Amino acid sequence: MRLLLLSEGYTVTAVATLDEALSAAAETPPDLLLVDWMLKDRCSGLDIASRLRGSTPNLRVILTTGYSLDKVRENTADIDCESIDFLSKPFSPELLIETVMHAFERGDD
């Protein structure tokens, strides 16, 4: 994904943990967060989004998941899912780029 986004002209900062994400965001606030719903370090992509939106309220979020979107929405009833784009895995490179573009277009409203 990183190489695809770079080839489309996006600046990409890739991190592997919540601490790395918070540190990178403190250094350079992101415009978009592309993150998986389920992560290894005892937090979810939604946890990261929530933490980052505390300091970057207009952060665009794309959440990738191998779960059905119904299941995700069922488990995120208390989250404003209208402001999050979801990508079900597996997804094509074209769909990724389309979703990123949509997130930026929606953020310009």
Steps between C-alpha positions, in 0.01 A plus 500: 500500500781737587662471158166535322414818688849641443469427128174699499677803649398465864745552784497189717620437853477133589499391864449168675375587849273742685802672658663546159174641360464750784865602474485545122175696525647729766790575268291544184120496540351266238225589255388138472526186711492168316484230764378147559215446744681224690858565610763306691580737784172468692325785328283537196525730204206684651703553819776661296250711303336619819833594658622681189173685451550647846779714355395490133119534494473507119701181457366284217485132593496189282453180696593171333354174625458136418170501690168582341406865515183406687714336771726805520206739527339275761816531712539872440151622584640775721732631225404752232543262205377764256843661521687174434551323171510120519693267270423128515799276440604388258474819294650601169762772459244695298246486782763617749585804287131572440430483874793731583382749239145482638625564854679814386202618293263446790737683732488805274122540541 
